[in-house]
Amino acid sequence: MPLKVNLLATRVQSLYEEAERKCDQQQCEDAIDLLEKAVRTEPGNAQLYYQLGFCHSGGCRRHSLTDPDMAAEYLRRALSLVGTSAESLLRARILDTLGNTLVESRKGPQTDRLREAIACHREAAEIYQSRDLPDEWAREEFNQANAWCDLPASEFPEKWARAIEHYENALRVRTGAKDLQLFAATVMNLGTALRQLPSADRAANVLKAVRSYRQARRVYSLDASPAQYANLCNNLGNACLSYPARDKPAGKRHARDAIRHFERALQVWSSEENECQYALVQYNRGCAYLRLAAPEDFARAIACLSEAYERSLSCERPEIAALARAELEKILFPLNARSG
Protein backbone atom coordinates (compact mmCIF):
# COMPACT_ATOMS: atom_id res chain seq x y z
CA MET A 1 0.00 0.00 0.00
CA PRO A 2 1.37 3.42 -0.88
CA LEU A 3 0.15 5.39 2.14
CA LYS A 4 0.08 4.79 5.89
CA VAL A 5 -2.94 6.01 7.81
CA ASN A 6 -3.14 7.20 11.37
CA LEU A 7 -6.72 6.70 12.44
CA LEU A 8 -8.20 7.23 15.89
CA ALA A 9 -10.87 4.59 15.54
CA THR A 10 -9.29 1.36 16.78
CA ARG A 11 -11.57 -0.89 14.71
CA VAL A 12 -10.88 1.05 11.52
CA GLN A 13 -7.15 0.97 12.20
CA SER A 14 -7.33 -2.78 12.68
CA LEU A 15 -9.23 -3.23 9.40
CA TYR A 16 -6.72 -1.09 7.55
CA GLU A 17 -3.73 -2.96 8.93
CA GLU A 18 -5.29 -6.28 7.97
CA ALA A 19 -5.99 -4.90 4.47
CA GLU A 20 -2.35 -3.85 4.26
CA ARG A 21 -1.24 -7.39 5.10
CA LYS A 22 -3.56 -8.75 2.40
CA CYS A 23 -2.03 -6.35 -0.10
CA ASP A 24 1.47 -7.50 0.82
CA GLN A 25 0.30 -11.07 0.15
CA GLN A 26 -1.20 -9.98 -3.21
CA GLN A 27 -4.70 -10.82 -1.99
CA CYS A 28 -6.13 -7.62 -3.43
CA GLU A 29 -9.77 -8.69 -3.44
CA ASP A 30 -9.65 -9.43 0.29
CA ALA A 31 -7.93 -6.12 0.93
CA ILE A 32 -10.69 -4.24 -0.91
CA ASP A 33 -13.36 -6.03 1.14
CA LEU A 34 -11.64 -4.96 4.37
CA LEU A 35 -11.26 -1.35 3.17
CA GLU A 36 -14.94 -1.20 2.24
CA LYS A 37 -15.83 -2.30 5.77
CA ALA A 38 -13.52 0.39 7.15
CA VAL A 39 -15.02 3.15 5.03
CA ARG A 40 -18.54 2.17 6.12
CA THR A 41 -17.38 2.66 9.69
CA GLU A 42 -15.68 5.98 8.99
CA PRO A 43 -17.25 7.42 5.79
CA GLY A 44 -15.61 10.83 6.13
CA ASN A 45 -12.03 9.57 5.90
CA ALA A 46 -10.31 10.74 2.71
CA GLN A 47 -7.36 8.39 3.19
CA LEU A 48 -9.60 5.32 3.12
CA TYR A 49 -11.34 6.46 -0.07
CA TYR A 50 -7.95 7.12 -1.62
CA GLN A 51 -6.75 3.65 -0.73
CA LEU A 52 -9.88 2.06 -2.18
CA GLY A 53 -9.39 4.06 -5.37
CA PHE A 54 -5.76 3.02 -5.57
CA CYS A 55 -6.63 -0.65 -5.08
CA HIS A 56 -9.42 -0.61 -7.69
CA SER A 57 -7.08 1.14 -10.13
CA GLY A 58 -4.72 -1.83 -10.05
CA GLY A 59 -1.96 0.44 -8.77
CA CYS A 60 -0.01 -2.43 -7.21
CA ARG A 61 -1.06 -5.24 -9.56
CA ARG A 62 -3.93 -6.17 -11.86
CA HIS A 63 -6.58 -8.37 -10.23
CA SER A 64 -10.19 -9.45 -10.68
CA LEU A 65 -11.58 -6.26 -9.10
CA THR A 66 -9.46 -3.84 -11.12
CA ASP A 67 -11.97 -1.25 -12.32
CA PRO A 68 -10.76 2.22 -13.42
CA ASP A 69 -14.28 3.65 -13.40
CA MET A 70 -14.95 2.58 -9.82
CA ALA A 71 -11.46 3.72 -8.85
CA ALA A 72 -12.19 7.18 -10.25
CA GLU A 73 -15.39 7.43 -8.18
CA TYR A 74 -13.53 6.62 -4.96
CA LEU A 75 -10.70 9.01 -5.82
CA ARG A 76 -13.06 11.89 -6.60
CA ARG A 77 -14.77 11.26 -3.26
CA ALA A 78 -11.36 11.37 -1.58
CA LEU A 79 -10.60 14.71 -3.25
CA SER A 80 -13.87 16.21 -2.02
CA LEU A 81 -13.07 15.10 1.53
CA VAL A 82 -9.42 16.13 1.64
CA GLY A 83 -10.15 19.72 0.68
CA THR A 84 -8.24 22.13 -1.54
CA SER A 85 -5.09 22.74 0.50
CA ALA A 86 -2.31 23.68 -1.89
CA GLU A 87 0.26 21.90 0.29
CA SER A 88 -1.56 18.62 0.99
CA LEU A 89 0.59 15.64 0.05
CA LEU A 90 -2.47 13.42 0.35
CA ARG A 91 -4.25 15.61 -2.21
CA ALA A 92 -1.24 15.33 -4.52
CA ARG A 93 -1.23 11.53 -4.24
CA ILE A 94 -4.95 11.37 -4.94
CA LEU A 95 -4.56 13.65 -7.98
CA ASP A 96 -1.69 11.56 -9.32
CA THR A 97 -3.63 8.30 -9.00
CA LEU A 98 -6.80 9.84 -10.43
CA GLY A 99 -4.90 11.22 -13.43
CA ASN A 100 -3.42 7.80 -14.22
CA THR A 101 -6.80 6.14 -13.68
CA LEU A 102 -8.60 8.50 -16.06
CA VAL A 103 -6.14 7.57 -18.82
CA GLU A 104 -7.01 3.89 -18.29
CA SER A 105 -10.76 4.45 -17.98
CA ARG A 106 -13.20 3.90 -20.85
CA LYS A 107 -16.11 5.88 -19.36
CA GLY A 108 -17.04 9.06 -21.21
CA PRO A 109 -15.27 10.81 -24.10
CA GLN A 110 -11.54 10.15 -24.16
CA THR A 111 -10.69 13.79 -24.78
CA ASP A 112 -12.57 14.89 -21.65
CA ARG A 113 -10.83 12.23 -19.57
CA LEU A 114 -7.39 13.20 -20.85
CA ARG A 115 -7.98 16.88 -20.22
CA GLU A 116 -9.05 16.10 -16.66
CA ALA A 117 -6.00 13.85 -16.24
CA ILE A 118 -3.69 16.66 -17.37
CA ALA A 119 -5.33 19.03 -14.88
CA CYS A 120 -4.84 16.44 -12.10
CA HIS A 121 -1.15 15.96 -12.86
CA ARG A 122 -0.59 19.71 -13.24
CA GLU A 123 -2.06 20.44 -9.79
CA ALA A 124 -0.11 17.55 -8.25
CA ALA A 125 3.09 18.91 -9.83
CA GLU A 126 2.42 22.32 -8.29
CA ILE A 127 1.95 20.79 -4.85
CA TYR A 128 5.14 18.74 -5.09
CA GLN A 129 7.08 21.75 -6.35
CA SER A 130 5.83 23.84 -3.41
CA ARG A 131 7.01 21.09 -1.03
CA ASP A 132 10.41 20.84 -2.74
CA LEU A 133 9.92 17.23 -3.87
CA PRO A 134 11.70 17.19 -7.26
CA ASP A 135 11.35 13.46 -8.00
CA GLU A 136 7.59 13.57 -7.48
CA TRP A 137 7.36 16.80 -9.51
CA ALA A 138 9.26 15.15 -12.38
CA ARG A 139 6.86 12.18 -12.31
CA GLU A 140 3.89 14.52 -12.72
CA GLU A 141 5.61 16.33 -15.58
CA PHE A 142 6.19 12.95 -17.26
CA ASN A 143 2.55 11.96 -16.73
CA GLN A 144 1.31 15.24 -18.16
CA ALA A 145 3.44 14.70 -21.26
CA ASN A 146 2.05 11.19 -21.76
CA ALA A 147 -1.52 12.46 -21.52
CA TRP A 148 -0.82 15.24 -24.05
CA CYS A 149 0.50 12.62 -26.47
CA ASP A 150 -2.81 10.73 -26.33
CA LEU A 151 -4.97 13.73 -27.23
CA PRO A 152 -6.30 13.96 -30.82
CA ALA A 153 -4.06 16.12 -33.00
CA SER A 154 -7.08 17.45 -34.90
CA GLU A 155 -8.33 19.20 -31.75
CA PHE A 156 -4.96 19.87 -30.11
CA PRO A 157 -2.38 20.76 -32.81
CA GLU A 158 -0.03 21.91 -30.05
CA LYS A 159 -0.04 18.48 -28.35
CA TRP A 160 3.47 17.39 -29.37
CA ALA A 161 5.06 20.71 -28.45
CA ARG A 162 3.38 20.59 -25.05
CA ALA A 163 4.47 16.99 -24.52
CA ILE A 164 8.07 17.87 -25.40
CA GLU A 165 8.01 20.74 -22.92
CA HIS A 166 6.90 18.45 -20.09
CA TYR A 167 9.32 15.63 -20.99
CA GLU A 168 12.19 18.12 -21.01
CA ASN A 169 11.03 19.44 -17.64
CA ALA A 170 11.12 15.90 -16.25
CA LEU A 171 14.65 15.40 -17.62
CA ARG A 172 15.86 18.29 -15.49
CA VAL A 173 15.48 15.82 -12.61
CA ARG A 174 15.53 12.40 -14.30
CA THR A 175 19.18 12.26 -15.27
CA GLY A 176 21.08 9.16 -16.30
CA ALA A 177 23.39 9.59 -13.34
CA LYS A 178 20.45 9.56 -10.93
CA ASP A 179 18.16 6.81 -12.27
CA LEU A 180 18.91 5.11 -15.58
CA GLN A 181 15.48 3.44 -15.90
CA LEU A 182 13.48 6.65 -15.40
CA PHE A 183 15.90 8.53 -17.65
CA ALA A 184 15.54 5.95 -20.44
CA ALA A 185 11.73 5.88 -20.22
CA THR A 186 11.61 9.68 -20.47
CA VAL A 187 14.06 10.09 -23.38
CA MET A 188 12.29 7.27 -25.25
CA ASN A 189 8.95 9.10 -25.04
CA LEU A 190 10.62 12.42 -25.80
CA GLY A 191 12.02 10.88 -28.98
CA THR A 192 8.56 9.85 -30.14
CA ALA A 193 7.13 13.32 -29.44
CA LEU A 194 10.01 14.92 -31.38
CA ARG A 195 9.44 12.52 -34.28
CA GLN A 196 5.76 13.46 -34.44
CA LEU A 197 6.26 17.22 -34.04
CA PRO A 198 4.98 19.07 -37.13
CA SER A 199 7.61 21.58 -38.17
CA ALA A 200 9.20 23.15 -41.22
CA ASP A 201 12.49 21.53 -40.22
CA ARG A 202 11.29 17.97 -39.95
CA ALA A 203 14.71 16.50 -40.60
CA ALA A 204 16.15 18.25 -37.55
CA ASN A 205 13.31 16.97 -35.37
CA VAL A 206 13.82 13.38 -36.54
CA LEU A 207 17.56 13.63 -35.86
CA LYS A 208 16.80 14.84 -32.33
CA ALA A 209 14.39 11.91 -31.94
CA VAL A 210 17.05 9.44 -33.04
CA ARG A 211 19.52 10.95 -30.56
CA SER A 212 16.96 10.50 -27.79
CA TYR A 213 16.35 6.87 -28.80
CA ARG A 214 20.08 6.21 -28.81
CA GLN A 215 20.31 7.56 -25.28
CA ALA A 216 17.67 5.03 -24.27
CA ARG A 217 19.61 2.28 -26.05
CA ARG A 218 22.35 2.60 -23.43
CA VAL A 219 19.84 1.17 -20.95
CA TYR A 220 17.47 -1.01 -23.00
CA SER A 221 19.56 -3.95 -24.16
CA LEU A 222 18.19 -7.17 -25.63
CA ASP A 223 19.42 -9.23 -22.70
CA ALA A 224 18.51 -6.88 -19.84
CA SER A 225 15.24 -5.36 -21.09
CA PRO A 226 13.87 -7.32 -24.08
CA ALA A 227 10.43 -5.67 -24.18
CA GLN A 228 11.86 -2.15 -23.93
CA TYR A 229 14.55 -3.08 -26.45
CA ALA A 230 11.90 -4.24 -28.94
CA ASN A 231 9.89 -1.07 -28.42
CA LEU A 232 13.04 0.98 -28.96
CA CYS A 233 13.82 -0.88 -32.20
CA ASN A 234 10.27 -0.23 -33.44
CA ASN A 235 10.66 3.48 -32.62
CA LEU A 236 14.01 3.65 -34.42
CA GLY A 237 12.42 1.99 -37.45
CA ASN A 238 9.62 4.54 -37.46
CA ALA A 239 12.19 7.33 -37.17
CA CYS A 240 13.94 6.03 -40.28
CA LEU A 241 10.62 6.09 -42.15
CA SER A 242 9.89 9.60 -40.84
CA TYR A 243 13.15 11.09 -42.07
CA PRO A 244 12.54 13.22 -45.19
CA ALA A 245 14.57 11.82 -48.08
CA ARG A 246 16.47 14.11 -50.46
CA ASP A 247 16.04 11.63 -53.33
CA LYS A 248 14.87 8.08 -54.09
CA PRO A 249 18.18 6.38 -53.21
CA ALA A 250 18.18 8.11 -49.80
CA GLY A 251 14.57 7.12 -49.24
CA LYS A 252 15.33 3.49 -50.02
CA ARG A 253 18.35 3.56 -47.72
CA HIS A 254 16.17 4.84 -44.87
CA ALA A 255 13.60 2.12 -45.63
CA ARG A 256 16.24 -0.63 -45.47
CA ASP A 257 17.49 0.75 -42.15
CA ALA A 258 13.91 0.74 -40.86
CA ILE A 259 13.39 -2.88 -41.92
CA ARG A 260 16.50 -3.94 -39.97
CA HIS A 261 15.17 -2.23 -36.84
CA PHE A 262 11.71 -3.77 -37.27
CA GLU A 263 13.18 -7.24 -37.70
CA ARG A 264 15.08 -6.89 -34.43
CA ALA A 265 11.82 -5.97 -32.70
CA LEU A 266 10.03 -8.95 -34.25
CA GLN A 267 12.64 -11.33 -32.83
CA VAL A 268 11.43 -10.34 -29.35
CA TRP A 269 7.72 -10.07 -30.12
CA SER A 270 7.32 -13.36 -31.98
CA SER A 271 5.38 -15.24 -29.28
CA GLU A 272 1.58 -15.32 -29.06
CA GLU A 273 1.54 -13.33 -25.82
CA ASN A 274 3.01 -10.37 -27.75
CA GLU A 275 0.59 -10.70 -30.67
CA CYS A 276 -0.55 -7.07 -30.70
CA GLN A 277 2.98 -5.71 -30.64
CA TYR A 278 3.95 -8.20 -33.36
CA ALA A 279 1.04 -7.09 -35.54
CA LEU A 280 1.97 -3.42 -35.22
CA VAL A 281 5.62 -4.00 -36.12
CA GLN A 282 4.66 -6.21 -39.07
CA TYR A 283 2.45 -3.38 -40.32
CA ASN A 284 5.36 -0.95 -40.01
CA ARG A 285 7.69 -3.42 -41.74
CA GLY A 286 5.20 -3.82 -44.60
CA CYS A 287 5.08 -0.05 -45.06
CA ALA A 288 8.88 0.02 -45.20
CA TYR A 289 8.94 -2.62 -47.93
CA LEU A 290 6.48 -0.52 -49.93
CA ARG A 291 9.03 2.29 -49.95
CA LEU A 292 11.51 0.03 -51.78
CA ALA A 293 8.98 -0.52 -54.61
CA ALA A 294 10.70 -3.48 -56.32
CA PRO A 295 8.43 -6.41 -57.38
CA GLU A 296 9.90 -8.72 -54.73
CA ASP A 297 9.44 -5.98 -52.13
CA PHE A 298 5.75 -5.65 -52.98
CA ALA A 299 5.41 -9.38 -52.35
CA ARG A 300 7.16 -9.00 -48.99
CA ALA A 301 4.96 -6.04 -48.13
CA ILE A 302 1.81 -8.04 -48.90
CA ALA A 303 3.04 -10.88 -46.66
CA CYS A 304 3.80 -8.49 -43.78
CA LEU A 305 0.55 -6.57 -44.08
CA SER A 306 -1.53 -9.74 -44.40
CA GLU A 307 0.00 -11.15 -41.23
CA ALA A 308 -0.45 -7.82 -39.46
CA TYR A 309 -4.13 -7.86 -40.44
CA GLU A 310 -4.72 -11.41 -39.20
CA ARG A 311 -2.76 -11.00 -35.97
CA SER A 312 -4.44 -7.69 -35.11
CA LEU A 313 -7.88 -9.26 -35.47
CA SER A 314 -6.81 -12.10 -33.18
CA CYS A 315 -5.67 -9.72 -30.45
CA GLU A 316 -8.66 -7.38 -30.93
CA ARG A 317 -6.80 -4.36 -32.28
CA PRO A 318 -9.17 -3.26 -35.08
CA GLU A 319 -7.32 0.01 -35.64
CA ILE A 320 -4.19 -1.89 -36.74
CA ALA A 321 -6.31 -4.21 -38.87
CA ALA A 322 -7.90 -1.20 -40.58
CA LEU A 323 -4.49 0.32 -41.38
CA ALA A 324 -3.16 -2.97 -42.74
CA ARG A 325 -6.27 -3.54 -44.85
CA ALA A 326 -6.09 -0.03 -46.30
CA GLU A 327 -2.49 -0.58 -47.43
CA LEU A 328 -3.31 -4.00 -48.86
CA GLU A 329 -6.17 -2.55 -50.90
CA LYS A 330 -3.83 0.09 -52.35
CA ILE A 331 -1.53 -2.68 -53.56
CA LEU A 332 -3.95 -5.41 -54.58
CA PHE A 333 -6.72 -3.47 -56.31
CA PRO A 334 -4.42 -1.99 -59.01
CA LEU A 335 -2.85 -5.43 -59.48
CA ASN A 336 -6.29 -7.02 -59.88
CA ALA A 337 -7.32 -4.30 -62.30
CA ARG A 338 -4.26 -4.94 -64.48
CA SER A 339 -4.72 -8.72 -64.39
CA GLY A 340 -8.37 -8.36 -65.42
Beta strands, then each sheet from edge to edge (+ up, - down):
end
